[in-house]
Amino acid sequence: MLALAAALSVLVSPPAGGFAAPTAQLTEAPAGVTVHGAVCRRQNLGSPAPWGVRLQVMDAEGGVRSTVTTPLVGAGLSGRALGCAYYTAHLTGAMSPGDRILVAPARGN
């Protein structure tokens, strides 16, 4: 299995609507990679909280190889208080040198 540090970088979307996705943790799994992280309310701008996160695996040329959407767990984003909710996503398939994972809060459908 490919060493994660050499093969992958994780990009998080810039804060939007008062929400941010701090850095994620990657763990090698038998059939791919597990990504664990958080989405946190940084400001109360009245924006609806995201219900999950969308992760895209992109190759070195910027092409999207796969997309996974997973729900957030925890009540940290309910109400208007500052807080965090958490996610765990399993990305299957082999990762290659230069691959990147984009993590962004998911809203809407």
Secondary structure, 3 states (H helix, E strand, C coil): CCCHHHHEEEEECCCECCEECCCCEEEEECCEEEEEEEEEECCCCCCCCCCEEEEEEECCCCCEEEEEEEECECCCCCCCCCCEEEEEEEEECCCCCCEEEEEEEECCC
